[in-house]
Structure formats: structure tokens, C-alpha cells
Amino acid sequence: MSEDRRLDVLRAIVEDYVRTREPVGSRVLAERHNLGVSPATIRNDMAALEEAGLIAQPHTSAGRIPTDKGYRLFVDHLATVKPLSQPERHAIEQFLDGAVDLDDVVARAGRLLAELTGQVAVVQYPSLRRSGLRHLELVAVGEARLLVVIITDTGRVEQRMLDVVELPDEGTLAVLRARLNAVAVGRRLPGLAGELESVAQQLPPDDQDLARHVADVVVQTLAEEGEERVMLTGTANLARTGMRFEHALRPVLEALEEQVVLLGLLTEMAEDAADRSGVRVRIGHETQYDGLFETSVVTTGYGSEGEVVAAIGSIGPTRMDYPATIASVRAVARYLTRILAN
């Protein structure tokens, strides 16, 4: 029973500290929360929590604040995450439905998440490696060049120019386009090369080289890693969180400038254990990046046709409203997935 009560005390400390940004004392806890015990008992529980490294005293005259370990226990014992209200969900749907292309979708999702959480939103562009092919277009450019347009099932559009010795006539090009699309649409990178090669083998000998060149371009494009990037929105929100500039804010801003850091963190977190809805949380030093030790990161995946192709997340101080942040990240990711599927 005492362990359950101490968890209740920890939960109350986290909630009060997130709301007030002030260290929390036993008398305040007794007054604000219906814990059913005296301030003296709460003090004993707080002493036990402090000994366990779950809370700390920032200075001698203060109350207590949660540690990274305390926040972790709090997050791991979240019984429920309050879902967004119907008006909030409707607003998300309307805002994202107005997007005109993938760049607009990603930008809108970032702005929306930053506004919902009051923190930094990070949205990873869908990975080419994990995307499927929606359509392949071949366009003759001049007499010896072919524009290969690759449209993925996540809405990403890639264009590659292919130099050829001699372009086939439009009829032959139309046949090649139709046959490649017939076997490639909906396919992801594994197995795609074999399907495209089978098309080349069925064509007349004079057209096989061109088909193989196009197939190579498609496979190489979907295999690329160099253009993976993230959209960062709401950096200015950090200035409103009370983080001290020299001690915490500047290192965070410097870390956020590094795309490779963010991509690495999102990739690592995709391997972490997730809650039932697929949300992952790293707190303070769990981020493993010096500049982010004063922050927490909440992420989840989004995708198309049941496949996770990228991540979306929120970055804020360790003193964040975890239930609200988790609910917001989860909701925006679900709408992103629905939009990409359509």
C-alpha cells in the first residue's frame, strides 16, 4: 500500500511542478491533492522517493522536484492518456486536409503539433527506402534524354534524368511505361529489382537496355539515404518554457540545428519499446545527446498502408505535460497516416 501511495505522491509532485515550475512541498501536496494522509506522512514518503533518486531538492530551502528517473516512473505508470476533444480532432483534420502536397503536409503537421504542445515539433520526411511506388512516369526530353518521375505512396516525388543513345518512339515508350507500372506499383524496395528485370526480359531485345536503365534509376532512387531530412517547427517555444539560456536553452538550440542528430535520435527511438499506441518517450539523459539532456522527446511513427515510413515527435523540457504531449503526438500521427493513405 505504501508503494502505491508513494507513486501517488510522485504523480502529484510531477503534476504540480509541471503546472507551477516551482519546487513542491509536503504541505502544498496535502492541500492540493486528496492523498488521504497527513503532511507528516507525505514528508516520509517524499524522503523515501528522494532516497530512491526519484525526486531531488534543488536548494536547501526549497521543496522537491522530479528527477529524470522520477519522470520515467511517472510516464511508465500513466494509466490513461486523455484523448483530444472532438473539436480538437476536427480542427486537426480540417487543417491537414487543406494540404496540397507532401511538403505542405509535413509543414502543416509540424505547425499544428508545435501549437498543440507549445513545444518544438519535429517531423521526419517519409523515407524513400521504406516507401512504395505509386506511379512511374517516363517523359522524353529532347532527342537523347528521358525524364524518370517517381511518385511514392507517401506523396514524395523524385525526378531523375537519364541519358540514352536513342529514344524510342512514343508508342514504345507508352508500352514500357505501362508494363513497368503494372509490376512496380505498390512495391517496396525489397523485391522491386527482380520485378522490373522480369519486365525487361519480356520486351523486344532493342528495348531491353532502356528498360534496365530505367529500372536501375528507380531502384537506386528508392535506396537513397542522403536526402533524408526533418522539418523543425516551434523552436521559439523553448524560450517560453523557463529554460535558462546558458545552462540549457543554448545547448538545445545547437543540437536542434544538427539534422544528423535529430535523424539519428528518431532512428534510435524507432527501436525503443513503445506503449500500446506506438508512442515512445526518452527523458533527459536517455536521449544520449549532450545538448538534449535537459529535454524530453516524445515520438511515434506514421506511414501508409500499415507501414511506418517516418516519425513525428515533440521536444520540450523534461518538465513537460507528458499526457497532453503523448496525446497530441499520437493524434497528429494518425491523421498524417490517414492523409498519406489517401
Secondary structure, DSSP 8 states (H G I E B T S, - for coil): -HHHHHHHHHHHHHHHHHHH-S-B-HHHHHHHS--SS-HHHHHHHHHHHHHTTSEE-SSTTS-BEE-HHHHHHHHHT--------HHHHHHHHHHHHT--SHHHHHHHHHHHHHHHHTSEEEEE---STT-BEEEEEEEEETTTEEEEEEEETTS-EEEEEEE-SS---HHHHHHHHHHHHHHHTT-BSTTHHHHHHHHHHHS-HHHHHHHHHHHHHHHHHHT--TT--EEEE-GGGGGGTT--IIIIIHHHHHHHT-HHHHHHHHHHHTTS---TTS-EEEEGGGG--GGGTTEEEEEEEEEETTEEEEEEEEEEESSS-HHHHHHHHHHHHHHHHHHHH-
